[in-house]
Amino acid sequence: MQSRVPRSGQKELVFISTTPGLEGVLAMEARALGEVTPLPGGVEVRGAVGLHRRANLHLRTASRVLLRVATVPADSLRAFDAALRSVDLSPYRGRLGAVLAGVDAVRSRVTRRDLETVARKVLGLEPTSPLPLGEGRGEGAASPGLFPPTPTVVSLRAEGTTFTVSVDTSGELLYRRGYRQEVSRAPLRETLAAGVLQLAGYTGTEPLVDPMCGSGTFLIEGVWLSMRHAPGLGRTFAFESFPSHDAQAWESERAQAREAERPCAPIFGSDLNAGSLGTARRNARRAGVGDKLTLERRDVATLVPPVPGPGLVVANPPYGKRVGEAADLLGLYRMLGDVLRSRFRGWRAAVLVPEETLARALDFPSPSVHIVDNGGIRLELLVQQL
């Protein structure tokens, strides 16, 4: 199959990755954009031309969007070499060129090393990327959400006798919304926070409370979800440097996203740590939602519903591995469970816990349990109707 810029009426095929544990949420989100096929690590979506733009703009739990450029059949290295010569990367190769990052071989007669050698030679690719597909640049970009251009990142996957060439359309990982320039204790990536809210059934129409708000990620993602604010509106993407990029269509899609926004539900955050509250306020201002949530300094022991329910209480308490030892946290978890069960009847609670001992301390009678990953730490999300 020769790669070319799609014409009107054609389809695009993308692979969208996500954080472990959020595959189901991503699949649900992606159904609004096209035909979804669940795959390990994410979903494959087929949809109208421009799908890669809309996926980067709208999907809250996506980590990266890879555009499938070409799929070529080959049963040997020589056949692969010949087939790869039909692939045209010119629509995606920007002024900084293209690099090869990410070569996988599954049940293939061709080794990963041979695949890499042939792909680099035939497609004219550099061997490595300054921004590997699995990494971001960390916290604190100089210009929030505005990332410098990089070479086009190409990946290659061989499965049996089928070889797929893809280009990265995202650039920086999609959790980098642009607003979180500061973090506090036990930080969550923005994509994970958005996924936790959706796993807890939050649709943005009811009150949301975070009694241990830290840097405010749950609160900001909750406001955006409630407002129907597209998470990619405040940042730049790799596809904007593609020669084939349709800038007019992109601006139209961004304008439509802005027009679709609506007022948000009541959202409240608190924390005992004054420094964390300051971080949350500054992050909220950067996200453009500083006037759409209420923050106050408060101990969990004094927590009460700020408005009549029902609603959702979401919490990411300290879990020892980053803040203190888990054995010292039993009292905090017991108190949190007691406060939620006694004062928030009719609400739902969603609490992230790292181990069974702390989960039992919450004393939730019949929670639903979701396994998620936070920076390599396995967590259980307990969701309980109170």
C-alpha positions, 0 to 999 in steps of 0.5 A: 500500500503506497502512502499518500495524503488522503483525499476527500472521502478516504479514511484515516487509521490511527493507534492511540495509546493510554496508561495501563488500566484506562484502555476501556475509558479510552475506547469509550471516548474514541467511539465518538471519533470513529470505528474502534478496535481494542488492542494491547496498550490502547485502541485502533480507530478508523475515521474520517480524514483529520482523525489524528487532529481530532484525537489529539484535541479531544481525547482526555485519556490518550497518551499518544496518537500514531497515524498509520501511514502504510501497511505492506505485506512481505515474507522476507527481508528482501520483500520488505525492502522492495515493499518499503520503497513504495512508502512515501513519507514526504507528506509528514517529513517536516523541515527537521527531517525524520527519525526512526524510534520504535521498531517491534517484531512479533512472530516475524521472520525478519529480526528487529535489527534487520528491520531497523537497518532496512527502514533507515536506509530505504526511508532515509531515517536517522537511527534515534529520536530526541524524544522517544515515543515513551517519554516526555520532557518532564515538568516545567516547559518554558512556554506552557503548552507550546513545544518546540518543533522536532523531527518527525518520529516514525515507528515500524511494527512487524507482525507475521508478514505484515509491516506497518509504518506509523508517524507520531502526530502528538509530539510531547505526550498528551498528558502535557496539557500545558497548565501543570507547571508545578506539582506537589506530593504524589502527583498524578498525570493529567490523563490518569486524573481524567481517566479516574474521574470517568471510571468513577462515573463522573460526567460533569453534571454533579458536584465534585470534591477533592479533599486532598487536592495537592496540585489540583489536577483532579479539580482542573480535569473535572472542570474541563470535563464538566465544561466539555473543554477539549484538553488539547486546546492549549498546546501544540502538536507534532502534526502541525509541522507536517507539510500535509497539515491542513491548517484551515481545517485545524483552526475550524476544529479548534473553533468548534471545540471552543463553541461547544463549551458550557458552564461547569458544575460546582467544584471544590478542593481543599488541602491542609498544606498551604503550599499545595493550595498555592500550587493548585491555584496557580495551575488553575489560573494557567488552565483558565479555570481559576474562577471556576473552582473553590479552594480552601485550606481544610483538614480532612477531619473537618470535611463536610459536603460544600453543597447538597449532593449527590456528587463525587468525592475523589481523593489521591491520599499519600501512599507511602512510596513517595511521601511517607511509610504506608504503616503511618498512613492507616489512621489517615485512611481510617479517618477519610473512610469514616468521614465519607461514610458518615457525612457524604451519604448519597454521594459516591467516593473514588479513592486511589490506594496502593495496597490492600491494608490501606484499602481495608482501612477505608472500610468501604462495604462493597466498592468496585475496583479498577486497577490503574498505573501511576508512574509505575506504581500499581494502584487500586481505584475504589469506587463506592456508593455512600 
